[in-house]
Amino acid sequence: MENLNQITVLCFGKAREITQTKSFSLAIPVEFTVGELRLMLCELYPALNNDLAYAIALNQQYAHNETMIAANAEVAVIPPVSGG
């Protein structure tokens, strides 16, 4: 059996509407990147595929697709924000 890490995913704005929750737990493989998480989230919630501009924050820091995700990480899915 593959080793898994547990993470918490926080959803904001449109992502919250799509997932219908503000947070959930997710088990991911130990060697997993933010980019791989994006693909997993799009498989779980296909409507996220319609807005690839959302940002991912890892432990309250914006993260690049190549960033590795550690066990017990807090991941935020942040849609584009407009100001005015």
C-alpha positions in Angstrom: 0.0 0.0 0.0 1.2 3.5 -0.9 2.1 5.9 1.9 -0.2 8.8 2.1 -0.1 12.3 3.7 -3.2 13.9 5.1 -3.7 17.6 4.1 -6.4 20.2 4.7 -7.8 22.0 1.7 -9.4 25.4 2.3 -11.7 26.8 -0.5 -12.5 30.4 -1.1 -14.8 32.3 -3.4 -15.8 30.4 -6.5 -13.8 27.4 -5.3 -16.1 27.2 -2.3 -19.1 27.3 -4.5 -17.8 24.5 -6.7 -16.8 22.2 -3.8 -19.8 23.2 -1.7 -17.6 23.4 1.4 -15.1 25.7 3.0 -12.6 23.0 3.9 -12.0 19.3 3.6 -9.3 16.7 4.3 -7.6 14.9 1.5 -5.1 12.0 1.4 -2.3 12.5 -1.1 0.8 10.5 -1.9 3.9 11.3 0.1 5.8 12.6 -3.0 3.2 15.0 -4.3 3.5 18.5 -5.9 1.1 21.4 -6.0 0.8 20.8 -9.8 -0.3 17.2 -9.1 -2.7 18.4 -6.5 -4.2 20.8 -9.1 -4.9 17.9 -11.4 -6.4 15.8 -8.6 -8.7 18.7 -7.6 -9.8 19.1 -11.2 -10.6 15.3 -11.3 -12.6 15.6 -8.0 -14.3 18.8 -9.0 -14.4 19.1 -12.8 -15.8 22.7 -12.7 -12.4 23.8 -11.4 -11.1 23.0 -14.8 -13.1 26.0 -16.2 -11.0 28.4 -14.2 -7.3 27.5 -14.3 -6.4 30.9 -13.0 -6.9 30.0 -9.3 -3.9 30.3 -7.1 -2.7 27.7 -4.6 -1.3 28.7 -1.2 0.6 26.2 0.9 0.7 27.0 4.6 -0.3 30.6 3.9 2.4 31.1 1.2 1.6 31.2 -2.5 3.1 28.0 -4.1 4.4 27.1 -7.6 3.4 23.9 -9.3 6.8 22.3 -8.6 6.5 22.8 -4.8 6.3 19.6 -2.8 3.4 19.2 -0.3 4.3 18.0 3.2 2.2 16.0 5.6 -0.4 18.0 7.5 -0.1 20.9 5.1 -2.8 23.5 4.8 -3.6 24.2 1.2 -5.8 27.1 0.1 -7.6 27.3 -3.3 -7.8 31.0 -4.1 -9.7 32.2 -7.2 -8.7 35.4 -9.0 -9.4 38.5 -7.0 -10.4 41.8 -8.6 -10.1 45.1 -6.9 -11.7 48.5 -7.4 
